[in-house]
Amino acid sequence: MAAHQKNMILTINGGSSSIKFAVFLCDEKVSRTLAGKVERIGIPGTSLAFTENPDASEQRLAITAPTFDAAGKFLIDWLAQRIDFKTLRAVGHRVVHGGPNFSAPQIIDDAVLAELRRISPYDPEHMPAEIALIESFRAQHPDAPQLACFDTAFHRSMPRVAKILPIPRKYEALGVQRFGFHGLSYTFLMEELERIAGTQAARGRVILAHFGSGCSLAAVKNGQCLDTSMAFTPTAGMPMSTRSGDLDPGLLWFLARTENMLPEQFHAMINHESGLLGISETSSDMRDLQARSATDPRAAEAVDLFCYAAQKWIGSYAAVLGGIDTLIFAGGIGEHAPNIRARICANLNFLGIDLDAEQNASNAPLISKPNRPVSVRVILTDEESVIARAAFDAV
């Protein structure tokens, strides 16, 4: 990539065990020129996969990165061989939690970084790693402006009744409320819905289903989020790859008494040992579970539970919205698992949801039958482009 190119935006999307990245040229429009992902950080098989342009084939490097910090430093050095950091307009970071104070994207200075550290306990699965990435860029390229874009921002419009958690009111002063996550993905999905289906569709009654490693749904009406399945942390809501989703809170006390389980052990269990992995006892990957379902009852039950939970959330959000006009599937499962989409939608005909089997099987953009009350769509989400546009506008 030529070093003289200007208005470049680097986006960093740090997860609990991976880092997605992309480089965009921002002229008349935002266009991606380099993209990739560091996967399986801290476990055997860590690799960096990348494409030099949207039409190129993927290349993959095996790397050694025993910690998230090591992976971040490796990525920064690797990127420095391909781009001139002096030409960067900004580095845009996905930050999962904005806490009660951050909604709009923020230029990262000492005060913002201090607040991110303060609210880090809100999401110990993501925030420390994301802060470490920000600090690594600051240390190695202090002149590159950095911007934080928050997953929680999309949900700030929720009515108060959807934000309140039914525990003693005094904890609200500590910032305990329903925040919601996957907001950058939801922002893209709503923008894309308006682009492909028009303003009327985007202003209608929309249920967004982001089903990937992490899973959540959101109910949107008139372009505003009314409710979402994740809550104070991303562990709430749907059962996910390794996260439990909603649980009876009495389970913690029961396991503490019967298993001598400590709070940190419970936290590790519900975030890393539960969900699809916990039920199946074999895999957190929906592709593996579908392949094994015919012969492994545990895998079959994991898939059953996932689809059942999704049906319940869609039904409840249809009630919140007073009906439904559009259902959108996104994320790794939502975009690439037609059997799962079909099973989720199978009992929802009473809402006007009726899939076209052939279109669904081919992962077509529109998978509902013609002239049905509800349009069911598959949209490939793109959080990085949302970050890039925000960074370009802000700096």
N, C-alpha and C positions, 0 to 999 in steps of 0.2 A: 504494500500500500504506500503510495507516494507521501513523503513527509510534508510536502508543501500544501496539501489539501487543508482547507480551513473549515471552520464550523463543524468539526467532528464532535460527536457526543458518544461517550462510552457509558454503557449501562451495565450495572452489576446487580444481579438478583441472587442473593445468598440464601440458601435453605439450611436445613439442619445437617445435611451431609453432601451438599452439592453447591456449586456456584455456576449460574448461567451468566453469560456475558454477551454483549453485542456492541458493534461500532456502527454508528450511523453518520451519514453525510447529511447535513441540514442546509439545503439551499432553498429552492422553491418548495420542496417537499422533503420529508424525512425518508431516507432510503438506507437500508441495511447493507453493509459491505463486508462485515466479518461477524461471525457468530459462533458460539460454542458453549461447552459445558464441562466443568470438572466434576466427575462423578465418583461416588463411593469413597468419599474422603474419610481417611482413618481406618479403612478396612482393605483387605487384599483385593487387588484388581482396580485400584484407583487409576483413572485415565482422564486425559483431556481430549475431547472430541470437538472438531471445529470444521467450518466451511469458510473458504476465503471470499465467496460471493454467493448470492442466493441460488445460482444455477450450478455451482460446483459440487462435486461429490464430497462426502464427509471424510475427513482424515482423523486418525486417532493416535495418540501418544500414550504409552504406559508411563506413569510417573510415580514417584514416591512422595507421599504427603500424609504422614502419620497424624497430623493435626490440622484443624481448619486454618489456623494461623499460617502453617507451612504451605498449605495449598494456596492461600491468598497471596503470599509472597512469591510463590512460583508463578502464579498467573500474572502478577504485575510484571515480573521480569520477562516472561514470555511475550506479553503484550508490547513491552518496550522495544522488542526486536521487530515489531511490525507496524507500530505507529509512533509518531513523534508526539510525546505528551505535551510539548509546547504548543501544539496546534489544537489541543482539545479546548472546546468551548466549555465543557463541563463533564464531570463524572456523576451520573445519576444513579442513586442507590434505591432499590426497593427496601423499605424498612417496614417490617410486619406491623409493629405497634407504634401508634402515635400518642397513646395515652389520652387523657382528657383535654390536653392543651393543643395538640397539633392536628390540623386538618389540611390546610394548604401545604404544598411542597415548601421546604425550608432550605435556604442556603445554610450549609453546615459551618458554623463557627464554634468558638469555645462554649458559648452559652447553650447552643443547641446540642452539642455533644454531651455537655454535662446533664442536660435534661434527659437525653437518651439513656445515659448511664443510670439516672435516677429511676426511670421507669423500666429498666431492664428486668427487674423481678416479675413484671406483669407477664412476660413471655420468655422464660429462661431457655426455651428450646431454640429460639431464633435470635433474640436480641444480642446476646454476647458475641455471637459469630458475626453478625452484621456490623456491630460496633468495631470489632477487630479489623474487618475489611476497610472500614472508613479510616481507622487509625493507620493502617498499613499504607494506604494511598497518601495520607497526610505526611507520613514519615519519608516516603520515597519520592513523592512529587508534590511538595508543599504549595506550588504555585497553581496547581490545577484546581479550579473551583469544584466543590462537591455539593450535591443537592440530595436531600432525602425526600422520597415520595412514599406516602404512608398507605398501607392496605386498609387501615381503619377509616380513612377519610370518606370513602364512598357512603358509609353508613351513618354519617353524622346527621343526616336528615331524618333518621328514624324518629317517630313520635316517642314522647317520654315513656308511655306505657310499654313500649317494646324494649326500652333500655333498662328499666328497673329490674333488679334481681330481688327476689323475695327473701331477703335476709335483713337483720336489723339495720335501720336507716343510717346509723352512725358510720357504717362502712362505706357509704357513698362518698363521704368526705375524703376517703383514701383513693377514690377513683374507681371503686368497684361498681361495674355496670356491664351491660351487654355492649361490646364494641363492634364485633363483626370483623371478618377478614376477607381475603381474596378480592379486596376492593379495586386493585389495579386491573385485574382480570375483568371484573364486572364493568368497570369504566370502559374498557375496550369493547366488550360485548354489546353494551348499549349504544356506543358510537357506531359499531358495525351494523347493528340492527337498523339504525336510522339510515345508514348509507344504502343498505340493500333492500329495505322494505318501506322506507319512508318515515316521515315524522309522526304520522298518525299511529303507526305500529309502535314506535319508540315511546309514545306518550300513552300507550294502552296499558293493559294489565299483563305484566311480564313476570314469569318465574325463570330465574337463572340458576342453572345447576352446574357448578364447577366440580367435576368428579375426577380427581387425580390421586396422587399419593395422599394429599389432604383433600377433604370433600366438604363442600358447603353449598347451601342454596340461599337465594335472596328473593324477596317479593318486592317488585318495583311497580309503581303506579304514577302516571304523569311525570315520569323521569326521576322520581324520588324513591329511595329505598324505605320501605315500611317495616321490614323485619328481615332477619337473617338467622341462620341456624347456629353458627358459631357464636360464642358469647364473650365472657371475660377473657378467655384464652382460646386458641385454635383447637383445643382438645374437645370442645363441646359440639353437640349436634349429631351429625351422621357418624356411624362407624366408618373408619377409614382404613388405610393400609395397616398401620400399627397403632393408631389412636382409637380409644374406646368410643368416642362420642358420648352422648348423655348417659349418665349412670345414676342409680339411687345413691344419694350422698351418704346414706347409712352404711354403705359398703366399706368405707374407710374405717369406721369404728369397729365393724364386725371383724375385718381382717387384722386390725390392731389387737383385738382381744384373742382371736383364735390362732393367728399365724405370727403374732408379735411383729407385725409389719410396721415399719417406720414410715413417716410421711414421705421421705425421699424415695423409699422403695415403692410406695404407692404411686408417686409421681412417675417414676421410671416405668412401672407396669402399664399405666394407662396411656403413656405416650409412645412406648417402644415395644411393648409385648402384647398389645391388645388388638382390637379391630379384626381385620381379615386374618392377620397372622395368629392372633390369640385363638380365634374360633377354629381355624384350619389346622393349627399346629405345624404347618409346613411352609406356607408362603404368604407374603403380604401383597403379591402381584396378582391382579385379577386375571391376567392371561394364564398364569399357572393354574389358578383355581378352576377356571372354566375347563381347562384341558383335563383336570383330574376329577371333575365332578361326577362323571359317570361311574367311577370306580372307588372314589373316596368320599364317604358320607360327610366327613368333616369339611372337606372343600365345598361340597354341595351346600352344606348348612351356612357356610360363610357367604356364599353367593346369594343364597335365599335371604339371609338377614339383611344384606346390603340392599337388595332390590325392594324388600319389604319396607325398610326404613325410608328409602327414597319415595316410595308411594305415599307413605304417611306424611312426609314433609310437603310434597306437592299438594296433597289434599288439604292440608291445613293452610297452606298459603293461598290456595284458591278461595278458601273462606275469608282470609284476611283481605284479599283483593276484591272480593265480591264477584268472583268469576276469573276466567283466564282467557287471554287472547293469544299469547305467545309463550311457548316453552322452549328454552334454549339449553342444549347440552354442550359442555366444553370441558377441557382438561383431558388428560390421557385416556381415562375410561370413557368419559362423555363423548370424545371425538372418535374413538377407535373400537368401541365394543358394541356392535349392533345388537347382539343377543341380550346384553344388559339393558340397553335402551328399550328393546321390545318387551322384556319382562317387566320393566318399571311401568311402561305405558299400558300393559295388557288389561288392567282392571280400572283404567281411568276413562273409559268410553263415556261414562255419565257426565264427565266434564267437557266432552266434545273433542277428546284426544283420540285420534285414529291414525295409526301409522300405515304408510305404504311400505309393504314388506320389501319390495325390490329396491326402492330408494333407500330405505334404512340399511339394507344389507350392503349397499355400495357406499355408505357413509356420505350420501349426497347432502348438499347444503340444506335442502328442504325435504324432510322425510315424512310429512303428514300427507294424507290423501287430499286431493283437490276439493275445494268447496266445503271444507270442514270448519267448524267454528274456531278451532285452535290451530295455529300454525306451529309446527314442531320443527325446530332448526338445529343444525349442527354447525357451530362456528369455532374455528381454530383460534383460540385466544392468543393474545400477543401483549403481554405485560411490558415487554421491553420497549415497544414503540410508544406506549403511554408515557413511560419514564423519559424517553428521548424527547418527546414533544414538550413535556413539562420542563425539562432541563433547558431546552432551547429557548423557551419563552421566559424562563425565570432569570437566566444569567445575562 
